[in-house]
Amino acid sequence: MMDDAAIWGALPVPGLVLDAEDRIASANTAAESFFNVSARSLVGQPVWDRLMVDAPMEESFRRARAHGTPLFVNDVDVGTGERAPVQCNLQIGPLGGGSGAMILVISPRELAGRMTKSQSVKSAAQSAIGMAQMLAHEIKNPLAGITGAAQLLSMNLGAEDLEFTDLIVAETRRILKLLEQVEEFGNTKPPAMQPVNLHDVLDRARRSALLGVAAHMRIVEDYDPSLPLAHGDPDQLLQVLLNLIKNAAQAADAEGGTIRLHTYYEHSFQLRRSDGDGQALPLQVEVIDDGPGLPAGLEGDIFDPFVSGRENGTGLGLALVSKIVSDHGGWISVSSTPGRTVFRISLPRAPRASRETD
């Protein structure tokens, strides 16, 4: 039979034990991941120095202690200072014995919400794929004819009229480029799964971005050197990271800003799908920028096809990112406040047999 410590450590949601003065006496493994620090560094600290809750929690604690009964606080924003606030349900329970000690369990609602969102995104993606293939096929040929006709016309025009044919050619090329993105989104080729060193892929993405879309940005590497190999397609994952870095760079102002590439291991992160199957996704990659953040109300829809936070955006880049991550059995989420936007990818480890072969 498992002992109390093993059960506490295996709890899949963050849990804290607080003493009578609301100092942290113990933190489970999920809490370490939530705060992104070790339990040892949390112990002894006032909980309100590490946890920001958009609710009058001190009064809830007082009532729970006074009546000796558990309390539930639902749908509140909870932050740590290191991460943007996420909506959570909180459970508070006195431990009894007159000590004033409490247990606080934090249940982030983002995972359940994203699970439902994942199904709708996947369905929307499938519909968009069919539409994309049809549109690309029907539109590209006439556009090529328009471009050719405009170029022929330009050979017999004066200098003052050339700007009109140049505009026709430029705009048709822009539409063709959009159609190529649509076709890329419609590509149903499955990923070629193999053991992948995520830091190698991140380095390729970083170097490529600094020579192009993110030349005006500062890119900081914040890697966990002990991160094990992922299970994925290195070329498709490179495409994902390039798109996320490009998205972060485009969100910055003309003077640029900072993009932080952060990796870490969260062994308690597990995705449970609607069919009941569970998938461990312990490898975490975050692309963090200090731009203005997503427009209000867009965070929940940003991975849908044809939804964009930019005036001239196609709304396909992040939809493609979501599709590739989903094809890998992984998970992607976003949290955004002004000055800090975090796109987080969660991926599976390479199977043991593959790691040992390599």
N, C-alpha and C positions, 0 to 999 in steps of 0.2 A: 504493500500500500504506500502511495506517495506521501511524503511528509509535507507540512505546511509550506516550507520554503520552496519546494519544487512546484507546488501548485501556484504560489505567489509569482514565481518566476515565469511560469508558463501562461499566465493570464494574458490574453491577446490584446488588451487595452491598457493604457497607462494607469497605474495605481500608485498612490502615495499614502503613507501612514504619517499622520501629523501628531505632534505632542500637544499638550494643553495650551501652549503659547503659539500654536500654529507654525512651529518649526518642523521641517521635514525630518522624520525619524527613519524612514525607509522608502525606497523607490524600487519598483520592479523593472524587469528588463524592457518592457514596452515603454515605460516612462523614460528610461535612458535614451531610447530612440526618439521619443517625442521631444525631449529637451535637448537632444544631441550632446549630452554630457554623461559622464559616468555617475552611478548612484553615489559613489563615495564623495564626489564634489557637490552633490545635492544635499547630503545629510547635514543637518545643523543649520541650514539656511532658512530664513523666514519664507514661507511659501509664496507670500505676495511680492517678494523680491524676484521670484522666478516665474510667476504666473500672473497674467493679466486677464481678468474676466469682466466682461461687460454686464455685470449684475452685482447687487449688494450681497456678496458672499459672507461677509462678516456676520450679518444678521441671520443668514441661514445657518451658519455654524453655531451661533448662540442658541438658536431655537433647537437645533438637533441635540446639543449638549443638555439644554434645560429639560427637554422632554424624553431624552434617551431613545429617540426614534429616528429612523433614516429619513432623509429628504431627497427629493429629485428636483434638479433645476435643468430645464430643457431649453434647447434652441438659444444658447448663448455663445457669443464670440469669445474664443479663448486663444491667447497668444503667449509667447515665451520671451519676446524680445529678439530672438534669433530667427523667428519665422513669422510670416503674416498670420493674423488671427484666422482660425477656422471655426466653423459652427460645431458645437459639441453639446452632448447631454452630460450632466454631472450627477453622480450619485454620492451622497454623503452619509456615512454611517458611524455613530459612536461605537467605540470598542468596549465600552462598559468598564466595570470595576472602579468607577469613580475617578479614574485617572485624567479624564478630559481628552484622552487621545481619540483621534478620528481617522477614518479611512476615506480617502477621496479617490473616486474612480472617474476617469475622463474618457468619454466615448465619442470620438470624432465622428460626425455624421457624414463627412466628405466621402468616405469609402462607399457607404450604402447609396449615397446620392449619385456617385460616379458610376456605380454598378448599373443603376437604372439608365443613366445617361449613356453608358456604353452600348446598351442594346439599341437605343434609338439612333445613336450615331452610326452604328453598324448598318442598321436598316436604311438610314438615309444615304450612307455611302454606297450601298448596293444599288439603290435607285439612281444615284448620281453617276455611277459607273456606266449603267446602260445608256443613260442620256448622253454621257460624255462620248462614248464610242459612236453613237449615231450622229451627234453634232459635228464631231471632228471629221468624220468621213464625208458628210454632206457639205461642209463649209470650206474645207481646205482647198479643194479643186477650183471652185469659183474665185477664191481669193488669189490663187496663183495666176489665174487669167487676168484679173484686175491689175495685179502688179505688173505683169508683162505689158498690158495695154498702156499703162501709165508711163512705163519706161520708153515704149515706142513713141508715144506722143511727145515726150520731153526732147526727143532728137530734133524736132522741127519747131520748137518754141523759143521765144526770146527769153532773155535773162529774167525779165520781170514776171514772166508767167511760169518759170520753172519751179517757183516755190509751191505752186499748187500741185504739180505732179509729184514733187518731192514729198509733199504732205500725204498724198494718196499712198505712195510707196511706203513711207514711214508708218502710217497707220495700219496698212494691211500687214506689214511685218510684225507690228505689235500684236495684232489679232492672231496671226499665225503662231507667235510665241505663246500667247494665252492658250491656243488650241493644243500646243505641244504639252503644256502643263496639264490640260484636261486629259489628254491621252495618257500621260504619265500617271495621273490619278486613276485612270481606268485600267492600268496594267494589273492583271490578276496573277502574275507570276509569283509563286510562293517563295519565301526566303530560303536560301541555301544555308541551313543551320550548321554551325560548327563552333568550336571553342573560340572565343574572341577576347582579346585583351582590350578592354574599353579605353584604357589610357592611350593605347596606340591609335585607336579611332579618333579619340578626342584631340590628340596632337595633330593628326592629319586635318581634321576639321578646323582647328585653331590656325594652323599655318596657311591653309587655303583662304580662310576668312580674312586674315590680316593682309593678304595680298589683294583682296577684292572688296566684298561687301562691308567688312568691318575694319577697313584700313584706318578709319578715323577713331576707332575705339581702342581702349586698353583692355586686354583679355588676361585675367588672372587665373592661374591654375591652383586649385585647392583640392588635392587628390588624397585619397586613402591609399597609401602604397601597398597595403596588404590585400587590396580588393582582388578576389578570385576571378577566374575567367567566366565570361558570360556565355550564354547559348544564343547565337544569333547569326545573322548574315552581315559581315563587316561592311560591305558596300551599301546595303540598305540602311544600316545604322549610321554610316557616314552621312548619307542623305538626310536622315532625321536630324542629326546634330547640325549640319550646315544650314538646314532650314530654320532651326531654332536660333542659331547664332545670327542668321540674316534677319530674322524677325526682331531680335533684340537690338541689332544695329539700326534697323529702320525706325525703331521706336525712339531712338536717341535724337537729341537736337544736333544742329550742324557742328557744334564744337565737340561732339562725341560724348563719351561716358565710359563706364566700366562694365564689362561682362565678366562674371565669375563662373568658372566651370568647376563644379563641386561634385565629388564622388564620395560615397560612404556605404557601409554595409549595415543593413537593418534586418537582422535575422528573423524578427517577429512579423515582418510584413508578409501577409498572405492574402491572395485574392480568392474569394469564394464566389463562383459563378452561379447563375440562376439555376443551373442543373444540379447544383450541390457539390460539384467537383471543386477541390481546392488546389491552388497553385502557389508555391512559395516564390516570391519575387524579392529576394533580399538585396539585389544590386541596385543602388540608387545613383542616378546621374541628374544633376540639377544645372540648368542654365539660368543664371540670375542676372538681371540688369537693373540699373538704377534710373531707368527712364520714367516717364510720367504715369505708367500703368495703363491697364486696359480701360477703355471707355466704360462708364457705369452701365451695368446691366448686361454686359457682353460676356462676362466670364463663364457663365453657364452654357453658352452657345458657341464658344470660340472654335471648337473642333468640328462644328457642322460645316458641310460643304457650302461654299459661296457666302460665308459669314466672315467679314473682315473688319478690323478696327482702324484701317487706313482708308483714306478717301479713294485712292486708286488701287486698292488691294483686290486680288482676285478671289480671296477666300478659299483657295485650294491648298496653299502651302501647309497650314496646320491640319487640314483635313487629311492630307496625304501622310503627314507625320503620325496622326492618330491611327490611320489605317495600317501603316507599317508596324507600329508598336503593337497593335492588336494582333497582327499576323504572327508576331513573335511570341504571343501569349503573354505580353507584358501589359503595363498600365501607364497612362500618362495623365497628369493633372496639372492644374495651374492655380496659383494664388497670386493676387495682384493688389497692391496698394500703391499710391503715388510714391515713387522713389525705390520701389522694390517689387519686381515681378519675377516669379519663380516658376519655370516649367520643370516638372519633375518626372523622370522616366524611371519606372521600376521594371527590372528584367530578371529572368531566371538565371541560375548558375548553370554552367556546362555540366552535363551528366558525368558522374564519376569515371565511367569507362573512357569517355572522351578525354578527360583531364589526364588520366593515367597513360593513355596512348600518346598524347602529346608531351 
